[in-house]
Amino acid sequence: MNKNGFTLLELIFTIAILAIVLAAAAPNFHGLMARNKVERTVTELKGLFIAAKSEAVMRNKEVYLHTVGLTDIKTYTDDWCVIATTEPTANSCTSNDNTLYIVDGHSLSGLNIKRHTDYATIKIDSMNGHPKFNAGEGIIDWLTFEKESGKAVTMKMHMFGRLY
């Protein structure tokens, strides 16, 4: 007898095996998405920092990095931004004439995030593009991102303008 197609039993086994494989792969996929979100956020902030340093030197004017909506306590929020501007103060995530660059947290939601206690604003020197820290500090833990799994990534800023 010549059969065309599959039997009901073969289809049920195939679907059961696929369900088991997908159930095993789902947690890994979720972890990959969370890892990509952190990497994307770090990449965007590195780009903002490099551009702000370049603007400070090119314009021969101090540039300020403001962390709006972030505190020194881990907060699960997307209502934050980092703004590079020529103004010494910034209280909102809205752009104005003096805003150079902005990284908005709304597109990078789903992370616990905190900033350094003393650095809600960081001034970038116009002569050499280096951030100005308090006396004696060479490296600060600028921003810390924590995934749902509890793993954290900290962006460190060096007094000579490196971000890692």
C-alpha positions in Angstrom: 0.0 0.0 0.0 1.4 3.4 -1.0 1.0 6.1 1.7 0.9 9.8 1.0 1.3 12.1 4.1 1.7 11.5 7.8 -0.4 9.6 10.3 -2.0 11.4 13.3 0.4 9.6 15.6 3.5 10.9 13.7 2.2 14.5 13.8 1.5 14.3 17.5 5.0 13.0 18.2 6.6 15.7 16.0 4.6 18.5 17.7 5.5 17.1 21.2 9.2 17.1 20.3 9.1 20.6 18.9 7.3 21.8 22.1 10.0 20.3 24.3 12.8 21.9 22.2 11.1 25.3 22.2 10.5 25.1 26.0 14.2 24.4 26.5 15.3 27.3 24.2 12.9 30.0 25.6 15.0 30.9 28.7 18.2 31.2 26.6 16.4 33.5 24.2 15.1 35.7 27.1 18.7 35.9 28.4 20.0 36.8 25.0 17.4 39.6 24.7 18.3 41.1 28.1 22.0 40.9 27.3 21.5 42.7 24.0 19.5 45.4 25.8 22.4 46.1 28.2 24.9 46.0 25.3 22.8 48.4 23.2 22.5 50.8 26.2 26.2 50.8 26.9 27.0 51.3 23.2 24.7 54.3 22.9 26.1 55.9 26.1 29.7 55.4 24.9 28.8 57.1 21.6 27.2 60.0 23.5 30.3 60.3 25.7 32.7 60.3 22.8 30.6 62.8 20.9 30.4 65.1 23.9 34.2 65.0 24.4 34.7 65.9 20.7 32.1 68.7 20.9 33.8 70.2 24.0 37.2 70.4 22.3 35.8 71.4 18.9 33.7 74.2 20.3 36.2 75.2 22.9 33.4 75.2 25.4 32.6 73.1 28.4 30.1 70.3 27.8 28.0 68.8 30.6 26.6 65.2 30.8 23.4 65.2 32.9 21.8 62.0 34.2 18.1 63.1 34.4 15.8 60.8 36.3 18.5 58.6 37.7 19.5 58.3 41.4 22.3 56.5 43.3 19.8 53.8 44.2 18.9 51.0 41.8 15.7 51.9 40.1 13.6 49.9 37.6 12.5 52.7 35.3 12.6 53.8 31.7 11.9 57.5 32.6 15.5 58.6 32.4 17.9 60.1 30.0 21.5 61.2 29.6 21.9 64.6 28.0 25.1 66.2 26.6 24.6 69.9 26.6 26.5 73.2 27.0 24.2 74.2 29.9 25.4 73.5 33.5 21.9 72.3 34.5 19.2 70.1 33.0 16.0 69.0 34.7 14.1 67.3 31.9 14.7 65.0 29.0 13.4 67.5 26.5 15.8 68.8 23.8 16.5 72.6 23.5 18.9 74.8 21.5 21.9 73.9 23.8 21.3 70.1 23.7 24.0 68.3 21.7 23.1 64.7 22.2 20.6 62.6 24.1 20.1 59.0 25.1 16.5 58.4 26.1 15.7 55.5 28.5 12.2 55.0 26.9 13.8 53.0 24.1 16.0 51.0 26.5 13.4 49.9 29.1 13.5 46.9 31.3 16.7 47.6 33.3 17.5 48.5 36.9 19.9 51.4 36.7 21.7 53.7 39.0 24.3 56.5 38.8 27.3 57.4 40.9 26.3 59.2 44.1 28.3 62.4 43.4 27.9 62.7 39.7 24.4 63.6 38.5 26.3 66.0 36.2 29.8 65.6 34.8 31.7 68.5 33.3 33.9 67.8 30.3 36.9 70.2 29.9 37.0 72.2 26.7 40.8 72.0 26.4 41.4 68.3 26.5 38.0 66.6 26.6 38.6 65.0 30.0 35.8 64.8 32.6 36.4 66.8 35.7 36.1 64.7 38.9 36.5 65.6 42.6 40.0 65.9 43.8 41.8 62.5 44.0 39.3 60.4 42.0 40.9 58.7 39.0 38.1 56.3 38.1 34.4 56.4 39.0 31.7 53.9 38.6 29.5 56.2 36.5 26.4 54.0 35.7 25.4 50.5 36.7 22.8 48.5 34.8 21.3 45.4 36.3 19.4 42.7 34.4 16.4 40.8 35.8 18.8 37.9 36.4 20.7 40.1 38.9 23.9 40.3 36.8 25.2 43.9 36.7 27.3 45.9 34.2 29.1 49.0 35.4 30.3 51.7 33.1 33.5 53.1 34.6 34.8 56.6 33.6 38.5 57.4 33.8 39.7 60.9 34.5 41.6 61.0 31.2 38.3 60.5 29.3 38.1 56.7 28.8 34.9 54.9 29.3 34.9 51.2 29.9 
